[in-house]
Structures are given as C-alpha cells and as structure tokens.
Amino acid sequence: TDFGAELFLSLGYVWSAELFVTLRIAFLRDMFAALGAAFVGELLTSVGSGYCSSLFERLGSDFCAELFVHLGSTYLKVLFENFGPEFCGSLFSTVGAAWTGDVHKKMGCSYCVHLYGELGPIFTAT
C-alpha cells in the first residue's frame, strides 16, 4: 500500500478523480472487490482524509453515491471499520455536511440505515 499511496499522492486527487470517472463505476466496483476492502481502506488511510475528501468532492456526490451503492453495505462496513471512527470523522467533517447529506439522500434511507446498523451504535456515535 505504501507504493500505491505514494503514487496517488504524487499524481494528485484531480488526476485520480479523472481516472476513476474514466474507468466507470462497474470497473471500479470489480477492481475494489478484487483488492478487498481491507487493502483499499489501508490505501485510503495512507493517503489521508484530506486527500480522500478532495477526491470525493471532485468526483461529486452522484458518482460517489452510485459507487458506494454498487460496492454494497457489507464492503463499506469493512472499509469503514478499517478506517476507524477517527479517520471517518475527519473525512466526513472535511468533506462537509452538505456533501455527506447529499450522498446519503442519493444512496437512500434504507441503504444508509442498513449500513449504519451493520456498523453498530458505538461506531456511528463517534
């Protein structure tokens, strides 16, 4: 993951966002599934919450919501558990409440309730 993190940091979040959009949701879903949520979580943690929030903002809430839904709540659960509450708190506060709320609306209430139910009350309270 060190090489991957250094690569993403040197290329920048604008380039990474353009790459993600070019690859499309289905390819990213398959790629992230093959890499595994633990690896992706470690990679994103290595690049930092500031980089991730800039990347998510650049991708936009429509793209991110669609990607998150396609990855599935079980994948996101493992990903968020690997991030940990502190990283998630920093990421969501940096990306902002409006963006986070917009993604939640686009993913849908039942999806979010299911996801947060899987994460558990201790994690979501932080």
ZAVEX-145161 format. One record per residue: x, y, z of N, C-alpha, C in turn; residue in one letter; chain; residue number from 1. Coordinates in steps of 0.05 Angstrom, whole numbers, plus 5000, padded with zeros to 4 digits. Layout:
LUMMAR   n_u   n_v   n_w  ca_u  ca_v  ca_w   c_u   c_v   c_w  type  mol  seq
LUMMAR     X     Y     Z     X     Y     Z     X     Y     Z     A    A  NUM
...
//
This chain:
LUMMAR   n_u   n_v   n_w  ca_u  ca_v  ca_w   c_u   c_v   c_w  type  mol  seq
LUMMAR  5016  4976  5000  5000  5000  5000  5017  5025  5000     T    A    1
LUMMAR  5042  5023  5010  5059  5047  5010  5064  5058  4982     D    A    2
LUMMAR  5069  5040  4963  5073  5048  4935  5048  5061  4924     F    A    3
LUMMAR  5025  5048  4929  5000  5059  4919  4994  5086  4930     G    A    4
LUMMAR  4999  5090  4956  4994  5115  4969  5012  5137  4957     A    A    5
LUMMAR  5038  5130  4954  5057  5150  4942  5049  5157  4914     E    A    6
LUMMAR  5040  5137  4899  5032  5141  4871  5008  5160  4870     L    A    7
LUMMAR  4987  5155  4886  4964  5172  4886  4970  5200  4895     F    A    8
LUMMAR  4987  5202  4916  4994  5229  4926  5010  5244  4905     L    A    9
LUMMAR  5028  5231  4891  5044  5245  4871  5028  5253  4846     S    A   10
LUMMAR  5008  5237  4839  4991  5243  4816  4970  5264  4823     L    A   11
LUMMAR  4962  5265  4848  4943  5285  4857  4914  5275  4854     G    A   12
LUMMAR  4897  5288  4870  4869  5279  4871  4853  5286  4845     Y    A   13
LUMMAR  4861  5307  4831  4847  5315  4806  4852  5293  4785     V    A   14
LUMMAR  4877  5284  4782  4883  5263  4763  4869  5237  4771     W    A   15
LUMMAR  4869  5231  4797  4857  5206  4807  4827  5207  4802     S    A   16
LUMMAR  4814  5230  4806  4785  5232  4801  4779  5228  4772     A    A   17
LUMMAR  4795  5240  4754  4791  5237  4726  4794  5207  4718     E    A   18
LUMMAR  4814  5194  4729  4817  5165  4724  4793  5149  4733     L    A   19
LUMMAR  4783  5154  4757  4760  5140  4767  4736  5143  4750     F    A   20
LUMMAR  4731  5168  4741  4708  5173  4723  4711  5159  4697     V    A   21
LUMMAR  4736  5159  4686  4741  5146  4661  4737  5116  4662     T    A   22
LUMMAR  4745  5104  4685  4743  5075  4688  4714  5066  4692     L    A   23
LUMMAR  4697  5084  4702  4669  5079  4706  4664  5062  4731     R    A   24
LUMMAR  4639  5063  4740  4630  5050  4765  4634  5020  4765     I    A   25
LUMMAR  4626  5006  4744  4627  4977  4743  4656  4967  4746     A    A   26
LUMMAR  4674  4980  4732  4703  4973  4733  4714  4977  4761     F    A   27
LUMMAR  4707  5001  4773  4717  5007  4800  4706  4987  4820     L    A   28
LUMMAR  4680  4980  4817  4668  4961  4835  4683  4934  4834     R    A   29
LUMMAR  4689  4925  4810  4703  4900  4807  4732  4902  4817     D    A   30
LUMMAR  4745  4924  4811  4772  4927  4820  4774  4929  4850     M    A   31
LUMMAR  4756  4945  4863  4757  4947  4892  4750  4921  4905     F    A   32
LUMMAR  4731  4906  4893  4724  4879  4904  4748  4860  4903     A    A   33
LUMMAR  4763  4861  4880  4786  4844  4877  4808  4851  4897     A    A   34
LUMMAR  4812  4877  4902  4832  4886  4920  4825  4880  4949     L    A   35
LUMMAR  4799  4881  4955  4789  4877  4982  4786  4903  4997     G    A   36
LUMMAR  4766  4904  5014  4761  4928  5030  4783  4934  5049     A    A   37
LUMMAR  4797  4914  5060  4818  4919  5079  4842  4933  5065     A    A   38
LUMMAR  4849  4924  5041  4871  4937  5026  4863  4965  5018     F    A   39
LUMMAR  4839  4969  5007  4830  4995  4998  4829  5014  5022     V    A   40
LUMMAR  4819  5004  5045  4818  5020  5069  4846  5029  5078     G    A   41
LUMMAR  4865  5011  5077  4893  5017  5085  4905  5038  5065     E    A   42
LUMMAR  4899  5034  5039  4910  5052  5019  4898  5080  5023     L    A   43
LUMMAR  4872  5082  5027  4860  5109  5030  4868  5122  5056     L    A   44
LUMMAR  4872  5106  5077  4881  5117  5103  4910  5128  5099     T    A   45
LUMMAR  4926  5114  5083  4954  5122  5078  4955  5149  5064     S    A   46
LUMMAR  4936  5154  5045  4937  5180  5031  4925  5202  5048     V    A   47
LUMMAR  4909  5195  5067  4898  5215  5086  4870  5224  5080     G    A   48
LUMMAR  4857  5234  5101  4829  5242  5098  4827  5268  5082     S    A   49
LUMMAR  4847  5285  5082  4845  5309  5066  4845  5303  5036     G    A   50
LUMMAR  4863  5284  5028  4864  5275  5000  4838  5262  4993     Y    A   51
LUMMAR  4828  5244  5010  4803  5230  5004  4780  5249  5001     C    A   52
LUMMAR  4778  5269  5019  4755  5288  5018  4757  5304  4992     S    A   53
LUMMAR  4781  5312  4984  4784  5327  4959  4777  5310  4935     S    A   54
LUMMAR  4785  5284  4936  4778  5266  4915  4748  5262  4913     L    A   55
LUMMAR  4735  5257  4936  4706  5253  4936  4691  5278  4926     F    A   56
LUMMAR  4700  5302  4935  4687  5327  4925  4690  5329  4895     E    A   57
LUMMAR  4714  5323  4885  4719  5325  4856  4702  5305  4840     R    A   58
LUMMAR  4699  5281  4851  4683  5261  4838  4653  5268  4838     L    A   59
LUMMAR  4645  5282  4859  4617  5291  4861  4600  5271  4876     G    A   60
LUMMAR  4579  5281  4888  4562  5264  4904  4546  5243  4888     S    A   61
LUMMAR  4539  5249  4863  4525  5230  4846  4543  5205  4841     D    A   62
LUMMAR  4567  5210  4833  4586  5188  4827  4592  5172  4851     F    A   63
LUMMAR  4598  5185  4874  4605  5171  4898  4582  5155  4909     C    A   64
LUMMAR  4558  5167  4909  4534  5152  4918  4530  5127  4902     A    A   65
LUMMAR  4532  5129  4875  4528  5106  4858  4549  5085  4863     E    A   66
LUMMAR  4574  5094  4866  4596  5075  4872  4592  5061  4899     L    A   67
LUMMAR  4584  5076  4919  4580  5064  4946  4558  5044  4946     F    A   68
LUMMAR  4536  5050  4931  4514  5031  4929  4523  5006  4915     V    A   69
LUMMAR  4538  5009  4893  4547  4986  4878  4567  4969  4894     H    A   70
LUMMAR  4583  4982  4911  4602  4966  4928  4587  4950  4948     L    A   71
LUMMAR  4565  4960  4958  4548  4946  4977  4555  4953  5006     G    A   72
LUMMAR  4535  4950  5023  4538  4958  5051  4558  4941  5066     S    A   73
LUMMAR  4560  4915  5059  4580  4898  5072  4608  4907  5066     T    A   74
LUMMAR  4614  4914  5041  4640  4924  5033  4646  4950  5048     Y    A   75
LUMMAR  4627  4968  5048  4631  4994  5062  4635  4990  5092     L    A   76
LUMMAR  4621  4971  5103  4625  4965  5132  4654  4958  5137     K    A   77
LUMMAR  4665  4939  5122  4693  4931  5125  4712  4955  5120     V    A   78
LUMMAR  4706  4971  5100  4722  4994  5093  4722  5014  5116     L    A   79
LUMMAR  4698  5021  5126  4696  5040  5148  4709  5029  5174     F    A   80
LUMMAR  4706  5003  5179  4719  4992  5202  4749  4994  5200     E    A   81
LUMMAR  4760  4991  5176  4789  4994  5172  4797  5023  5174     N    A   82
LUMMAR  4780  5041  5166  4786  5070  5170  4787  5076  5200     F    A   83
LUMMAR  4767  5066  5214  4764  5073  5242  4748  5098  5246     G    A   84
LUMMAR  4736  5102  5269  4719  5125  5274  4733  5152  5271     P    A   85
LUMMAR  4758  5153  5280  4773  5178  5279  4777  5188  5250     E    A   86
LUMMAR  4786  5169  5233  4791  5176  5205  4765  5184  5191     F    A   87
LUMMAR  4743  5168  5196  4717  5174  5184  4707  5201  5193     C    A   88
LUMMAR  4710  5207  5219  4702  5233  5229  4716  5256  5216     G    A   89
LUMMAR  4742  5253  5212  4758  5273  5199  4750  5276  5169     S    A   90
LUMMAR  4746  5253  5156  4739  5253  5128  4712  5267  5124     L    A   91
LUMMAR  4692  5259  5140  4665  5270  5136  4663  5299  5144     F    A   92
LUMMAR  4679  5307  5164  4678  5335  5172  4693  5352  5151     S    A   93
LUMMAR  4714  5341  5139  4728  5356  5118  4712  5359  5093     T    A   94
LUMMAR  4699  5337  5085  4683  5338  5060  4658  5355  5064     V    A   95
LUMMAR  4648  5357  5088  4626  5374  5095  4599  5361  5098     G    A   96
LUMMAR  4583  5373  5114  4556  5362  5120  4538  5362  5095     A    A   97
LUMMAR  4540  5383  5079  4523  5385  5056  4529  5362  5036     A    A   98
LUMMAR  4554  5358  5030  4562  5336  5012  4554  5309  5023     W    A   99
LUMMAR  4560  5305  5049  4554  5279  5062  4524  5274  5061     T    A  100
LUMMAR  4508  5295  5068  4479  5293  5067  4469  5287  5039     G    A  101
LUMMAR  4481  5300  5019  4472  5295  4992  4478  5266  4983     D    A  102
LUMMAR  4501  5255  4991  4507  5227  4985  4487  5209  4999     V    A  103
LUMMAR  4481  5215  5024  4462  5198  5039  4435  5198  5025     H    A  104
LUMMAR  4426  5222  5016  4400  5223  5002  4400  5207  4977     K    A  105
LUMMAR  4421  5208  4962  4423  5193  4937  4426  5163  4941     K    A  106
LUMMAR  4438  5155  4963  4440  5126  4969  4414  5115  4979     M    A  107
LUMMAR  4398  5132  4991  4372  5124  5001  4372  5117  5031     G    A  108
LUMMAR  4350  5123  5043  4347  5119  5072  4351  5090  5081     C    A  109
LUMMAR  4339  5072  5067  4340  5044  5075  4369  5033  5073     S    A  110
LUMMAR  4383  5042  5052  4411  5033  5049  4428  5043  5072     Y    A  111
LUMMAR  4425  5069  5078  4441  5081  5100  4434  5069  5127     C    A  112
LUMMAR  4408  5064  5132  4400  5052  5157  4412  5024  5160     V    A  113
LUMMAR  4412  5009  5138  4424  4982  5138  4454  4984  5143     H    A  114
LUMMAR  4468  5002  5130  4496  5006  5133  4503  5013  5162     L    A  115
LUMMAR  4490  5033  5173  4496  5041  5200  4488  5020  5220     Y    A  116
LUMMAR  4467  5004  5214  4460  4982  5231  4483  4962  5232     G    A  117
LUMMAR  4496  4957  5209  4518  4938  5208  4543  4950  5223     E    A  118
LUMMAR  4547  4976  5221  4570  4988  5235  4567  4988  5265     L    A  119
LUMMAR  4542  4990  5274  4538  4988  5303  4536  5016  5316     G    A  120
LUMMAR  4523  5017  5339  4518  5043  5352  4543  5056  5363     P    A  121
LUMMAR  4563  5041  5371  4587  5054  5382  4602  5068  5360     I    A  122
LUMMAR  4605  5055  5337  4620  5067  5315  4606  5092  5305     F    A  123
LUMMAR  4579  5090  5301  4565  5113  5289  4560  5136  5308     T    A  124
LUMMAR  4565  5131  5334  4562  5153  5353  4586  5171  5354     A    A  125
LUMMAR  4609  5162  5342  4633  5178  5344  4634  5199  5322     T    A  126
//
